[in-house]
Amino acid sequence: MQTQRLNLMLDSIAKLVRRGALSNAINLLSKLRPVDVAGALVHLPQREREATFDALVKHDLSRAAETLSEMETERAVELLQALNRDDVSRLLQELPSDDAALLVSELPEEWHEELLETMKAEQSSGVQELLGFAGETAGRIMTPDYFALEEDVTAAEAITALQLRSEEFEMVFYLYVIDSRNHLLGVVSLRQLLLSPPSTPLRKIMISDVIKVTTDTDQEEVARVAATYNLLAVPVVDQESKIAGIITVDDIIDVMREEATEDIYALAGVDADDRALGSPMNSVRRRLPSLLMSLGTALIAVAIVRYYLPTIESKLLLAALIPIVAAMGGNAATQTITVVVRAIGLGELSWESSRRVVLKEALVGLTNGVLLGLIAGLITAIFFDPILGGVLSLTMMISLLVAATLGTIVPLTLKRLKLDPALASSVFVLTLTDVVTFFFFLGMATLLLRHFKL
């Protein structure tokens, strides 16, 4: 029911925008939650989307900022670039420091100085501090607004402080306990705080073994820590163990989604910024390099086929069987790569534990190769040619074994070299699998056909 109502409103908003009735469209948007406003804007054509958002900024700056926070970074940056600089500056001031820093970093570099100068001093300094950290690290995505008190403060005093200062913080999940020099000593959950006797000092109820990350920790590792320990927020400390900020669960979810998207796109050879609703030329520009690389590597396999062309001409059935061995090897490689890259992403697999996984995947590949090879070889032998049936059977065993082994070793090697294991795994593995498969298949066929003079 809620979904139907929302879809009707989105259709109404789109019709109003197309007619140029922006004021009526804005009135309807004001009745939606920010995340739904963001969804409505995304479904509009670019020119209409920009005009509608510009009107929303002038009508309700706070709602426009909340909507911006709910959008994908690429979409948000596109909308900001369509506004005048003063409106951009005013919008950034309405955002939490971490969201503002992310958007500023994605805007053209020549904008940075002007935007930071026109923003309020307090907000500008917070954004500049976050921009000082490397991209995709805990320091870049943390918020400097956190609730912290010293260890001698009592539970009653902490509750009073929280009530008085609640408007200062974006979210409060935990109370962090610090010393006079801002070193992180412990953490107290709000539940524990409310259930403790009023006179109890924080040092007696805090958990001193704090799960934390440093400012240079990779954001993917932050997400892994939060998921492993079921945390709603992760404290970030500097090299001196002084608390610098926190990363809240909403930002952690964004990181998980971003990293998962990057891995899925990389496995398919697609740029992470490619979008289904984007422009055709943008998609062409982002997909063409990967396709060119695939074309170049595929030519290696073609060269092997070309070398054995006389064999194929003497036994045309070989040409019909080549797609079978290529497809089975490619499918097996894709399965292995997907499982291994996912395990690496979750932190379940490292270089140190790789030997057991390589052996396991090799056994899986060999077993599947034997079973599928026997089936395919038997069918070929009965209906077409017994010798080629045996060649196909043996080739499929080798092909699936190679696919499984390479599908494990290549991602692990890329990770060892500090490269994205999903980035080029599929291209390398599929190419190598095809090369080995064609070499064995056509090579063995050539030897047997010559031996039996067929």
N, C-alpha and C positions, 0 to 999 in steps of 0.2 A: 504493500500500500504506500509506504513512504517512498519507495523507488519510483512508483508510477507518478506520484505527486511531483517528485523532483524532476522527472523527465518532462512532464507537462510544463512546468515552470521554465525549464531550460529551452523548450521549443518556443514558448511565448517570448522569452528574452531574445532569442535569435531572430524572431520575426520583427520585434520592435526595433532591434538594432538595424536590420536590413531596411526598415522603413525610415530610419533616421530619427526615431523617437527615443533618443538617448535618455532623456529625463525620466520617461516611463520605465525604460529598462533598468535604470539605476534604482528606481523605487522598488522594483521587483528584486533586484540583487540585494538590496538592504535587508530583505526578509530571509535571506539564506545565510547559512553558516559560511565562514571564510573559505573552508575547503571546498564547499559546493560552488561558491563564487569562482574559485580558481578553475574548477571543472567546467563551469559554464563558459568562461573566457577561452579556455583551450579549444573548445569546439567551434569557436567563431573563426572565420577567415582572418588572416593577419591584420589587414587594414582595419576591419571592424573591431577586432580585438584591441588594437592599440587605441582607437577612438573611444571605445567603451571604458577602458582602464583610465585613460586621461580624464574622462568625465567623472569617474569614480574618485580619482585623486582630488579633484576640485570639490566634489560633493561631500566626501567623508574620508579624510586622510588616514585616520586610524584603521578604518575597515580596509582601505586599499593596502596598507602595510601588512595587516593580518593576512590578506589574500596573497600578497607577494610571498610571505613565509611558507604558504602551503603549496607553492608552485615548484616545479623542477627548476633548477638553477638556470638552465639554458633559456626557458620561457621567460623567467623573471628578468633576466638580463636584456632580452629582446624588448620587453615592455619598457624597461628603464631607459634604454637607448632612444626610444621614441619620444621621451618626455624632455622638457627643457631642464637644464642643470639645476635650477632652483627647486623644482618639484622633486627631482631625484634626491637632492640633499635633504629636503624636508621628510621624504619617505624614509631615508636611511636612519634619520634620527628617531623615527618611531619604532624601529626594529631593535631586537636584542643585539648586543655587540657582536656575537658570533655570526648571526645571520647577516648583519651589515658588512662584516669583514669578508664573508664569503662572496657577497655580491660585488663589493668594491674590487676584490681581486680578479673577478671575471670581466669587469668593465675595462674599456680601453685605458692603457696606462697613462695617457695624457689627461685623463679625467681625474686621476687619483688626488693630485695635489689640490685642485680646485674644490673637489667635494669635501675633502678633509678640512680645508680652511673655512668653508661655509657652514660646516656642522658645528653644533655646540661643543665647547672645549672638552667637557667631560666625555661625551659620546665619541668625539674624534680621537681622544687619547686612548680610549678603550679599543677602538678599531685599529689604530696604528700599532698598538701593542700586539694584538692578535696577528696582524699582517707581518710582524717581525718573525713569526715562526714559519717553518717550511710548510708547504701545502700538504694536505692529507696526513697531518700529524695531530696528536692530541692538543697541542698548543694552539693550532689554528682553529679547531672546531669547539674548543671549550668556551664556557661563559664565565667571566670573572665575578659574577654575582652569586655568592654562596653564603650560607648561614654558618658562622663559626664563632665560638666563644672560648674563653680560657678555661683551664681545667678546674679552677677553684670555684667557678660559678655554680650555684645550686640549681636543682631542677626547677624550682619555683621561679627563680630569676631568669632562667633560660626560657621558660614559657612566656613570661612577661615580655622579654626582649623580642621573642618571635612575634607576639601580638603587635608590638609597637613598630616593628620593622618589616612586617610582612609584605608591604607594597614595594620594598626595595628589590625583591627577588622574583625572578621569572617562575621558578618552581622550588619548593622546599620539600625534599624527601628525607634528608638526614641532617643532623646537627654535627658539624665537624669540630673537634676539640683541638685547640692549638695552645702553644705557649706564648710568652710575651714577644718572641721574635718570629711568630707566624709559622713555626714548624708544626707539621701535622702529627698529633699525638694519638688521636683515636677518633671514633665515630659513634654516634648514638642515634638509634632510630627514633622517630617521633613516638612510636608506640611505647618503647622503653622509657622515654622521657615522661610521658603522661602517666605511666604506671608506677613510677618511682616515687618514694616519699619526698615531699617538697624540699626538705633540708639536705638531701643527698647531693654531694658535689659531683660534678660530671666525671671526674677522674675515677670514681668508684663504679660507675655504670657504663663507662665507655668500653668499646672493643678496641684494644690497642693494636691488634694485628689487622691493620687496615689494608683492604685490597685497593691498590692505587696504581696509577701509571705516571710516567714522566712526560714532560712537554714534548719530547722528541719521539714518543712512541707512535708507531704507525696507526692510523685510524682503524684499520682492519683488525689489529691486535686489540685495540680498545673494545671494539664490538665483540670480539671473542671472549674477552675477560668478563664483560657485562653479561653475556649469555651463559657463560660457564658458572658464574656465581650468582645469577639471578638478581642483578643489581638494578635499581632504578636510576642511579647516578654513580658516576665513577670520579673520584677526586684526582686532580692532576697536580703533581708537585714538580718543582724545579730541581736542579742538581744538588741543592742544599737541603732538600726535603721540606721546603717551605711550600705551603699550598698556594697554587696560582689560579685555580679555578676548578670547575666541575664540568663533566659532560653528562647531560641528562638523557633520559631514555628516548625522547623524541628524536634527538640528534643521532643516537645510536641506531635507531631503526632506519633513519635516512642513510647512514653509512652502510648498514647491512644490505639495504636495497640497492644502493649505488655499486657496492662491490659485487653483489650477485649479478647485477645487470652487466657490469664490465666483463665478468667471467663468461657469461652466456654469449655476449656479443663477440668476445675475443675467440671463443671456440668456433663460432660461425664465420670468423674473419670479417666482422662488421665493426665499424667505429662506434664507440659507446654513445656518441652524440647523434647518431642516426635515429630518426623518429618516424613512426608510421604516418603522422600527420604533418611531417615536414615537407619542404619543397622537393620536387623531383630532382633538380640539379644538385641540391645539397646531398641527397642520397647517392646520386651518381658519383659525386666527388669523393664521398667517404667509402664507397664500396669498390670503386674501380681499382685502387692500388692492390687490394687483397686478391681481386680476380686476376689482375695481371701477374701477380706472384704465382697464383695457382696455375695459370696458363704456362708460365715459364717452367715450373717444376714438372708439369704434365708432359712437356716436350721430352723430358728425360726418358719417361716410360715409352713415349712414342719412338724414340731412337732405338730402344731395345726391340720393340716390335718390328721396326724397319730392318734391323739386323737379321731377324729370323723370317723375313718376308718369303724367301724361297720355300721354307718349311710350310708356312701358312698356305702358299699357293698350291703346294702339293697335297695338302690336306685341308680343304676349306672349312671342315668342321671345327678346326682350331679357332677360327675367327668367331664362330658362334659361341664357343666356350669361354673366350677371353673375358667378356662382361661378367660372367658368373664368378670367376676367381677374383676379379677386381672388386666387384660389389661385396662379396663376402669378407674379403680382407679389410675393405674400407669400413664396413659396418662393425666388424670386431674391433678395429682400431678406435672408432668413435666411442664405442661402449667403454673401453678401457680408459681412454683419455678423460671422459666425463667423470667416471668414478674416481680416478686418481686426482684430477684437478680439484674436484669437490673435497676430497679428503685433505689435500694440501691447504685449501682455503679454510677448512674448519680446524686446522692445526692438529689433525689426527695422524698426519704422515709427514715425516721429516727425512732428511738424508740418512740419518743414523738408523732409522727403522726401515729403510727402503729395501734391504736385501730380502726380508721375509715377504714383502709385498710383491717384489719382482718375481720371486719363485712362485708365489700363489697365483699371480696373473698369468705366468707362463704355463702353469699346470691347467688353469682354466682354458687358456687358448688352445693348448694341445688337446685337451679332452674334447672341446667343441669341434676342433679341427678333425679329429679322428671320427667322431660321430657323423658330422656333416659331410666329411670327405667320403666315408663309406656309402652314405645315402646317395650323394651326387654321382660318385664313381659307379655304383651299381646300376643306377638308372641309365647312365651313359653307356655302360658296357652292354646292357641288355638291348637297348633300343638303337644304339648307334655303332660304337666301336669298342671292343674290349680293351685294346691297348690304351686308347685315349681315356677310357674310363679309369684305368689304373693311374695314368698320369694326372688326371684331374683329382683323383682321390688323394694322392701323395702331395700334390701341390697345395690343396686346400689345407691339409694338416700343417704344412710348413708356413703357409700364408697366415693362418690364424695364430700360430705360435709367434711368428715375427711381429704381427700386429699387436698382440698382447704385451710382448716384451718391450717393444719400442714405445707403445702407448704408456708404459710405466716409466721407462728410463728417461725419455725426452722431457716430460714435464718436471721430473725431479732434477734433471741437469739444469734446466732453465732456472728453476728456483734456486739451485745451488749457485748459479751465476748472478743471482739477484735480479733476474728478469721475470716478467709475468709468465707463469707456467702455462697460462691459457693463450698467450699472445700468438705464438706460432706453432704450438704443439700439433694442431690438426694438419697444417700444411706440411710440416716436416714428416710427421708419422705417415700420413696418407701417401705422400710421394715415395718414401722409402719402402713402404709396404708394397706399393704397386711395382716398383723397380725389382724388388726381390721376387715377388710373385711372378711377374712376366718372365724374368730370367730363368727361374726354375721350371715354370710351366713349358715355355717354348724350348728351353735347353734340353729338358728331358724328352720332350716330344721329338725333337730333332734326332737325338741319339737313338731312341727306340725305333723311330721310323727308318733310320739308316740301317740299324741292326737287322730289323725284320724285312728291310727292303720293301716297305709298303708305299 
